[in-house]
Amino acid sequence: MSKPQQIDLFALLDSKPKPSAAAQKPLLNGLYYERETDLFVTFVQGRRHYEVPPRQCLGDKAWKDKTMRERAI
């Protein structure tokens, strides 16, 4: 029978962790207008949640136009 081997798990870790790509970019939260697809898109903690075309989106025309200008991605 072989002798058990002791492994130091903390020696395998980097002393300085590298920042992830998610930490560098702010996470999107809320409703945005996506120019590329011509859709209103909601994001929850950076993940795409719901899509709706402008004609089906609730709200008046002034609100839609303002959102299309100010929150376009």
N, C-alpha and C positions, 0 to 999 in steps of 0.2 A: 504494500500500500504506500502511495506517495504521500509526502508531507504536504499539508495545506500551505498555500502561498498567500502571503499578506499583500494586498493591493492598496496603495494610497490613492483614493479617488480624488482628493483635493489637489494632488500634484498634476492631474490631467487637465484641470481647469486653467484657463488663461487668467493671469493676474489682472489684466485690464480688459474688460469686455468691450467689444466693438459696438458702437451704436447701430441699431438696426435701421433699415430704410423707413420703417413706419415711424420711428422716433424722430427722424429728420423732417418728414412731411406732416403737416397737420391733418388730422382725421376730419373728413367731411361729415357734417351732421346737418340735416335739414333738406329743404327743397331747392333744387338747382335746375337751370335750363341747360340742356346739353345741345350745343349747336350742331355737332356732328350727326346726331340722330334725330334732331328736331323733336325732342321729348322733354317733358318735365320729369326729373328723376329725384327720388328721395334717397338719402344716404343715412344709415344708422351706424355710428362708430366706424365710419370709413367703408362700410360695405353697402353695395347697391341693394336697395330694398324694394322699390316700387317705381314703375314707369307709367306715364300716361301722356298721350298726345295732347297738344294745346287745345284742340277743339273739344276734347272730353274733360279737360281740367276745369274744376269748379272755380268760380271767381269771375269778377267782371273784367272787361277788356283792359282797362287801365292798370289793374293789378298784374295781369299777365304780361303786358308790355313792360312794366317796371321791373318785374322779376326777370324777364328775358334780357333786359339791359344790364341790371345790377348783379345778377347771380348766374351769369353764363359761365360755363366751363368748357 
